[in-house]
Amino acid sequence: MIQRLAEIDLKTKYGEFHEILFNDGKQDSFALVMGDISEEENVLCRVHSSCIFGHHFNSIECDCREQMEISQELIQREGKGIVIWLEQEGKGNGHYALLKSTTFKKQGMSQAEAYVATGFKKDARDFKVAAEILKELKVRSIRMLTNNPKKVSTLTEHGINVVGTQQTKL
Protein backbone atom coordinates (compact mmCIF):
# COMPACT_ATOMS: atom_id res chain seq x y z
CA MET A 1 0.00 0.00 0.00
CA ILE A 2 1.31 3.42 -0.90
CA GLN A 3 1.55 6.41 1.35
CA ARG A 4 1.40 10.00 0.15
CA LEU A 5 4.42 11.75 1.71
CA ALA A 6 4.74 15.26 0.31
CA GLU A 7 3.79 17.49 -2.60
CA ILE A 8 4.92 20.72 -4.24
CA ASP A 9 4.35 22.75 -7.39
CA LEU A 10 7.23 22.37 -9.84
CA LYS A 11 7.99 24.70 -12.76
CA THR A 12 9.48 22.88 -15.76
CA LYS A 13 10.27 23.86 -19.31
CA TYR A 14 6.94 22.19 -20.16
CA GLY A 15 4.87 24.24 -17.75
CA GLU A 16 3.90 23.85 -14.13
CA PHE A 17 3.37 20.39 -12.71
CA HIS A 18 2.34 19.32 -9.24
CA GLU A 19 4.77 16.73 -7.85
CA ILE A 20 3.41 14.20 -5.39
CA LEU A 21 5.85 11.89 -3.60
CA PHE A 22 4.68 8.40 -2.62
CA ASN A 23 6.32 5.50 -0.78
CA ASP A 24 5.24 1.86 -0.82
CA GLY A 25 7.26 0.82 2.23
CA LYS A 26 10.28 -0.07 0.08
CA GLN A 27 10.95 2.84 -2.23
CA ASP A 28 9.76 6.20 -3.41
CA SER A 29 7.73 6.88 -6.54
CA PHE A 30 6.22 10.12 -7.66
CA ALA A 31 3.59 11.61 -9.87
CA LEU A 32 3.98 14.76 -11.93
CA VAL A 33 0.47 16.05 -12.47
CA MET A 34 -0.63 18.86 -14.77
CA GLY A 35 -4.15 20.21 -14.41
CA ASP A 36 -7.10 18.76 -12.57
CA ILE A 37 -7.16 14.99 -13.15
CA SER A 38 -9.30 13.86 -10.22
CA GLU A 39 -12.43 12.05 -11.41
CA GLU A 40 -11.38 12.72 -15.02
CA GLU A 41 -11.55 10.31 -17.94
CA ASN A 42 -9.08 9.74 -20.79
CA VAL A 43 -6.22 11.36 -18.89
CA LEU A 44 -2.92 11.25 -20.77
CA CYS A 45 -0.53 9.15 -18.67
CA ARG A 46 3.10 8.08 -18.92
CA VAL A 47 4.43 5.41 -16.54
CA HIS A 48 8.18 5.95 -16.65
CA SER A 49 11.04 4.01 -15.08
CA SER A 50 14.23 5.63 -13.88
CA CYS A 51 17.31 5.53 -16.10
CA ILE A 52 20.62 6.75 -14.78
CA PHE A 53 22.26 6.66 -18.22
CA GLY A 54 19.54 8.69 -19.93
CA HIS A 55 18.39 11.07 -17.21
CA HIS A 56 21.59 11.73 -15.28
CA PHE A 57 24.39 11.11 -17.77
CA ASN A 58 22.58 12.28 -20.95
CA SER A 59 23.45 9.05 -22.76
CA ILE A 60 22.48 8.78 -26.40
CA GLU A 61 22.42 4.98 -26.16
CA CYS A 62 18.81 4.94 -24.94
CA ASP A 63 15.72 7.05 -25.48
CA CYS A 64 14.58 7.34 -21.85
CA ARG A 65 15.23 11.06 -21.52
CA GLU A 66 13.57 11.73 -24.86
CA GLN A 67 10.52 9.66 -23.85
CA MET A 68 10.14 11.74 -20.68
CA GLU A 69 10.50 15.04 -22.53
CA ILE A 70 8.03 14.07 -25.24
CA SER A 71 5.54 12.88 -22.63
CA GLN A 72 5.74 16.17 -20.72
CA GLU A 73 5.34 18.14 -23.95
CA LEU A 74 2.29 16.10 -25.02
CA ILE A 75 0.75 16.62 -21.58
CA GLN A 76 1.47 20.34 -21.81
CA ARG A 77 -0.30 20.51 -25.21
CA GLU A 78 -3.29 18.70 -23.74
CA GLY A 79 -3.31 20.93 -20.66
CA LYS A 80 -3.55 18.03 -18.23
CA GLY A 81 -2.04 14.66 -17.63
CA ILE A 82 0.25 12.66 -15.40
CA VAL A 83 3.72 11.15 -15.44
CA ILE A 84 4.33 8.43 -12.88
CA TRP A 85 8.02 7.90 -12.13
CA LEU A 86 9.03 4.51 -10.75
CA GLU A 87 12.48 3.69 -9.38
CA GLN A 88 13.07 0.66 -11.62
CA GLU A 89 16.53 1.18 -13.06
CA GLY A 90 17.66 -1.41 -15.60
CA LYS A 91 14.12 -2.63 -16.29
CA GLY A 92 13.81 -3.40 -12.59
CA ASN A 93 17.07 -5.36 -12.45
CA GLY A 94 19.15 -2.45 -11.13
CA HIS A 95 22.03 -0.44 -12.47
CA TYR A 96 24.51 -3.29 -11.98
CA ALA A 97 22.52 -5.43 -14.43
CA LEU A 98 22.51 -2.57 -16.92
CA LEU A 99 26.29 -2.22 -16.68
CA LYS A 100 26.85 -5.98 -17.00
CA SER A 101 24.54 -6.22 -20.02
CA THR A 102 26.17 -3.49 -22.12
CA THR A 103 28.80 -5.82 -23.61
CA PHE A 104 26.05 -8.05 -25.02
CA LYS A 105 24.03 -5.08 -26.21
CA LYS A 106 27.07 -3.75 -28.11
CA GLN A 107 27.27 -7.16 -29.82
CA GLY A 108 23.82 -6.53 -31.29
CA MET A 109 21.48 -8.04 -28.71
CA SER A 110 18.34 -6.24 -27.65
CA GLN A 111 18.41 -4.90 -24.08
CA ALA A 112 16.07 -7.71 -22.97
CA GLU A 113 18.31 -10.37 -24.55
CA ALA A 114 21.38 -8.78 -22.98
CA TYR A 115 19.81 -8.97 -19.51
CA VAL A 116 19.01 -12.65 -19.98
CA ALA A 117 22.55 -13.33 -21.25
CA THR A 118 23.94 -11.88 -18.01
CA GLY A 119 21.57 -13.89 -15.80
CA PHE A 120 18.89 -11.29 -15.13
CA LYS A 121 15.22 -11.12 -16.08
CA LYS A 122 14.50 -9.53 -19.43
CA ASP A 123 12.07 -7.21 -17.66
CA ALA A 124 11.74 -7.33 -13.87
CA ARG A 125 9.63 -4.20 -13.59
CA ASP A 126 6.36 -4.15 -11.69
CA PHE A 127 3.74 -1.51 -12.42
CA LYS A 128 1.37 -2.23 -9.51
CA VAL A 129 2.51 0.91 -7.69
CA ALA A 130 1.49 2.99 -10.71
CA ALA A 131 -2.02 1.53 -10.45
CA GLU A 132 -2.13 2.40 -6.74
CA ILE A 133 -1.04 5.96 -7.50
CA LEU A 134 -3.72 6.37 -10.18
CA LYS A 135 -6.35 5.11 -7.74
CA GLU A 136 -5.10 7.49 -5.05
CA LEU A 137 -5.38 10.35 -7.56
CA LYS A 138 -8.93 9.21 -8.43
CA VAL A 139 -8.35 9.05 -12.18
CA ARG A 140 -11.31 7.33 -13.89
CA SER A 141 -9.52 6.28 -17.10
CA ILE A 142 -6.23 6.88 -18.88
CA ARG A 143 -4.71 7.02 -22.33
CA MET A 144 -1.21 5.64 -21.96
CA LEU A 145 1.89 7.02 -23.59
CA THR A 146 3.60 3.67 -24.15
CA ASN A 147 4.45 0.87 -26.52
CA ASN A 148 4.76 -1.62 -23.65
CA PRO A 149 1.83 -4.07 -23.42
CA LYS A 150 3.02 -5.19 -19.94
CA LYS A 151 2.30 -1.73 -18.55
CA VAL A 152 -1.20 -1.78 -20.01
CA SER A 153 -2.01 -5.31 -18.83
CA THR A 154 -0.66 -4.75 -15.30
CA LEU A 155 -2.62 -1.55 -14.84
CA THR A 156 -5.76 -3.18 -16.24
CA GLU A 157 -5.32 -6.22 -13.94
CA HIS A 158 -5.17 -3.81 -10.99
CA GLY A 159 -8.40 -2.01 -11.85
CA ILE A 160 -7.24 0.88 -14.03
CA ASN A 161 -9.37 1.62 -17.08
CA VAL A 162 -6.91 2.01 -19.96
CA VAL A 163 -8.93 3.35 -22.89
CA GLY A 164 -6.07 3.49 -25.36
CA THR A 165 -2.37 3.91 -25.99
CA GLN A 166 -0.26 6.15 -28.12
CA GLN A 167 3.40 6.34 -28.94
CA THR A 168 5.45 9.17 -27.52
CA LYS A 169 5.98 11.05 -30.78
CA LEU A 170 5.45 14.70 -31.52
Disulfide bonds with the S-S distance in Angstrom:
none
